[in-house]
Each structure stands twice: as structure tokens, then as C-alpha cells.
Amino acid sequence: MVKHIVTFKLKGTPAERLAVANKFKTALETLPSVIDVLESIEVGINANPNESWDIVLTATVPTMADVEVYAKHPAHVAAASLLGDNKDMRACVDYEVQ
């Protein structure tokens, strides 16, 4: 099993960032029903105003190759496009769980 963890820092006012984050979260949470390799996904929106990253997601897929299947799936691409010009930074870690 592979855990795919991604965090995003957004641009814009706090209200703009929250609106984009909520749309993105809603779109991502529908993906397990349409992407076969996506076993689960959890999406969190930062509630701590002292931190600068806005969104974190943890997705679970069976293999490292499935990370790419998930990433290239049209439903995922459409969800990612919701970040648009608001995306400032992205960081990712993929690791295998034994």
C-alpha cells in the first residue's frame, strides 16, 4: 500500500483561499467512487491561523505505479484544476506502508 500525501499553500485573501480549498476538498472527496485504484482519500483544511499551508490530503493506493494512475485520471486532473491561479506551492511525499 502507498500513502500519497500532498500539501498546498494558496494565494489570495484568507476568504479566497478558504473558498478555493473548500471546492477542492469537495471535488477530491468524490474521487474514490470514480478512480478504481484510489482506496481512500482524506482532505483537511488548515484551521490554525499561525500556519501558512492551507490544504493537506492523504490518499491511499495499492502500488507506487497507482499514484501515477490516480494523478493522470481525468477526474483528478479536473479537481486539481480548481486550484487554478490560487496555487502558490505544493509539496508531496509518497511512501510504502508494509
Backbone as numpy.savetxt, mean C-alpha at the origin, in Angstrom:
# Nx Ny Nz CAx CAy CAz Cx Cy Cz
5.97 -17.97 2.61 5.12 -16.80 2.61 6.02 -15.56 2.61
5.55 -14.51 1.93 6.29 -13.26 1.85 5.44 -12.12 2.40
6.05 -11.32 3.24 5.43 -10.08 3.72 5.98 -8.95 2.87
5.10 -8.15 2.33 5.44 -7.00 1.49 4.96 -5.77 2.26
5.91 -5.00 2.77 5.58 -3.84 3.60 6.02 -2.58 2.87
5.08 -1.66 2.72 5.36 -0.42 2.00 4.82 0.75 2.83
5.59 1.81 2.87 5.14 3.02 3.55 5.27 4.20 2.59
4.36 5.14 2.73 4.32 6.30 1.85 4.30 7.59 2.65
5.02 8.56 2.13 4.96 9.92 2.63 4.28 10.72 1.51
3.26 11.48 1.88 2.50 12.22 0.89 2.81 13.71 0.95
2.47 14.40 -0.13 2.60 15.85 -0.20 1.20 16.45 -0.06
1.16 17.71 0.35 -0.11 18.42 0.46 -0.39 18.83 1.89
-1.52 19.46 2.06 -1.94 19.84 3.40 -2.34 18.58 4.17
-2.42 18.66 5.49 -2.86 17.48 6.24 -4.22 16.95 5.75
-5.14 17.84 5.44 -6.46 17.41 4.96 -6.36 16.73 3.59
-5.54 17.27 2.71 -5.35 16.66 1.39 -4.70 15.29 1.51
-3.69 15.19 2.37 -3.00 13.92 2.55 -3.94 12.86 3.12
-4.77 13.26 4.08 -5.71 12.32 4.69 -6.75 11.86 3.67
-7.24 12.77 2.85 -8.23 12.40 1.84 -7.65 11.39 0.85
-6.44 11.65 0.38 -5.78 10.73 -0.55 -5.52 9.39 0.14
-5.05 9.43 1.36 -4.75 8.20 2.11 -6.01 7.34 2.27
-7.12 7.96 2.58 -8.37 7.21 2.76 -8.83 6.56 1.46
-8.74 7.28 0.34 -9.12 6.70 -0.96 -8.22 5.52 -1.30
-6.93 5.69 -1.07 -5.95 4.66 -1.35 -6.23 3.43 -0.48
-6.47 3.63 0.80 -6.75 2.55 1.74 -7.97 1.75 1.28
-9.04 2.44 0.94 -10.26 1.78 0.49 -10.00 0.94 -0.75
-9.26 1.49 -1.71 -8.95 0.75 -2.94 -8.09 -0.48 -2.65
-7.08 -0.33 -1.82 -6.20 -1.46 -1.52 -6.94 -2.59 -0.81
-7.84 -2.24 0.06 -8.54 -3.26 0.85 -9.47 -4.12 0.01
-9.77 -3.72 -1.22 -10.59 -4.55 -2.11 -9.75 -5.56 -2.88
-8.44 -5.39 -2.89 -7.58 -6.18 -3.76 -7.55 -7.69 -3.47
-7.63 -8.15 -2.22 -7.59 -9.61 -2.02 -8.72 -10.35 -2.75
-9.82 -9.68 -3.01 -10.93 -10.34 -3.71 -10.72 -10.41 -5.22
-9.74 -9.66 -5.75 -9.52 -9.65 -7.20 -8.12 -10.11 -7.62
-7.17 -10.19 -6.71 -5.81 -10.65 -7.03 -5.59 -11.97 -6.31
-5.55 -13.05 -7.09 -5.50 -14.39 -6.51 -4.32 -14.62 -5.57
-3.15 -14.08 -5.90 -1.96 -14.34 -5.07 -1.94 -13.52 -3.78
-2.81 -12.54 -3.67 -2.82 -11.68 -2.48 -3.65 -12.34 -1.39
-2.95 -12.92 -0.42 -3.61 -13.62 0.67 -4.27 -12.68 1.66
-3.61 -11.55 1.93 -4.17 -10.57 2.85 -3.48 -9.23 2.65
-4.16 -8.19 3.11 -3.56 -6.86 3.11 -4.12 -6.08 4.29
-3.24 -5.36 4.94 -3.63 -4.47 6.05 -3.06 -3.10 5.71
-3.91 -2.08 5.82 -3.50 -0.72 5.48 -3.78 0.17 6.68
-2.76 0.92 7.09 -2.92 1.83 8.20 -2.58 3.25 7.80
-3.35 4.19 8.35 -3.10 5.61 8.14 -2.54 6.16 9.44
-1.41 6.84 9.35 -0.72 7.33 10.53 -1.61 8.27 11.34
-1.75 7.99 12.62 -2.53 8.84 13.52 -1.65 9.70 14.41
-0.32 9.55 14.29 0.61 10.28 15.14 1.10 11.54 14.41
0.66 12.72 14.86 1.05 13.95 14.16 2.55 14.28 14.29
3.25 13.59 15.17 4.69 13.82 15.32 5.53 13.03 14.32
4.89 12.20 13.52 5.58 11.39 12.52 5.26 11.91 11.12
6.17 11.69 10.18 6.00 12.29 8.86 5.54 11.33 7.77
5.49 10.03 8.04 5.00 9.08 7.05 3.50 8.92 7.22
2.78 8.78 6.12 1.32 8.84 6.16 0.61 7.50 6.12
1.12 6.56 5.33 0.42 5.29 5.10 1.41 4.15 5.21
0.95 3.02 5.75 1.73 1.79 5.72 0.80 0.66 5.30
1.33 -0.24 4.49 0.56 -1.42 4.13 1.42 -2.65 4.31
0.76 -3.72 4.73 1.41 -5.02 4.84 0.56 -6.00 4.04
1.15 -6.53 2.98 0.48 -7.52 2.15 1.19 -8.86 2.32
0.44 -9.93 2.20 0.99 -11.28 2.30 0.69 -12.03 1.01
1.77 -12.58 0.42 1.65 -13.40 -0.79 2.46 -14.67 -0.57
2.19 -15.72 -1.38 2.90 -16.99 -1.14 4.39 -16.97 -1.42
4.84 -16.31 -2.50 6.24 -16.36 -2.89 6.75 -14.97 -3.29
8.07 -14.85 -3.37 8.66 -13.59 -3.80 8.22 -13.24 -5.22
8.09 -14.23 -6.08 7.62 -13.98 -7.45 6.21 -13.40 -7.45
5.40 -13.75 -6.45 4.03 -13.24 -6.37 3.98 -11.75 -6.02
5.05 -11.23 -5.43 5.09 -9.78 -5.17 4.99 -9.04 -6.49
5.69 -9.52 -7.50 5.64 -8.89 -8.82 4.27 -9.08 -9.48
3.69 -10.25 -9.33 2.35 -10.49 -9.87 1.37 -9.49 -9.28
1.42 -9.34 -7.98 0.57 -8.37 -7.27 0.84 -6.95 -7.75
2.11 -6.58 -7.83 2.48 -5.21 -8.20 2.03 -4.85 -9.61
2.05 -5.81 -10.52 1.70 -5.53 -11.92 0.23 -5.75 -12.25
-0.53 -6.26 -11.29 -1.95 -6.53 -11.54 -2.67 -5.20 -11.82
-3.52 -5.15 -12.83 -4.22 -3.90 -13.17 -4.99 -3.27 -12.01
-5.56 -4.06 -11.14 -6.29 -3.49 -9.99 -5.33 -2.81 -9.02
-4.14 -3.38 -8.84 -3.15 -2.73 -7.98 -2.62 -1.47 -8.62
-2.35 -1.52 -9.91 -1.86 -0.34 -10.64 -2.89 0.79 -10.53
-4.17 0.47 -10.67 -5.22 1.48 -10.55 -5.26 2.07 -9.14
-5.12 1.23 -8.13 -5.12 1.72 -6.74 -3.93 2.64 -6.51
-2.75 2.22 -6.98 -1.54 3.02 -6.79 -1.65 4.38 -7.48
-2.37 4.42 -8.59 -2.51 5.70 -9.32 -3.31 6.73 -8.52
-4.05 6.29 -7.52 -4.82 7.22 -6.69 -3.90 8.16 -5.90
-2.67 7.75 -5.67 -1.73 8.62 -4.96 -1.32 9.80 -5.83
-1.28 9.59 -7.14 -1.00 10.66 -8.09 0.17 11.53 -7.71
-0.01 12.82 -7.89 1.04 13.80 -7.59 1.24 14.00 -6.09
0.40 13.37 -5.26 0.54 13.53 -3.81 1.64 12.65 -3.22
2.13 11.66 -3.99 3.17 10.77 -3.46 4.50 11.51 -3.43
5.09 11.59 -2.24 6.39 12.24 -2.07 7.49 11.18 -2.01
7.32 10.19 -1.12 8.34 9.16 -0.95 7.66 7.81 -0.71
8.40 6.75 -1.07 7.95 5.38 -0.87 9.13 4.57 -0.38
8.88 3.69 0.58 9.89 2.76 1.05 9.25 1.38 1.14
10.02 0.35 0.81 9.47 -1.00 0.76 10.46 -2.01 1.33
9.93 -3.03 2.00 10.70 -4.17 2.46 9.86 -5.41 2.15
10.49 -6.38 1.49 9.86 -7.70 1.25 10.72 -8.74 1.96
10.07 -9.56 2.76 10.85 -10.59 3.44 10.05 -11.88 3.53
10.81 -12.98 3.54 10.19 -14.31 3.63 9.99 -14.69 5.07
8.83 -15.29 5.32 8.49 -15.79 6.64 8.53 -17.31 6.55
9.29 -17.91 7.44 9.42 -19.39 7.43 8.29 -20.04 8.16
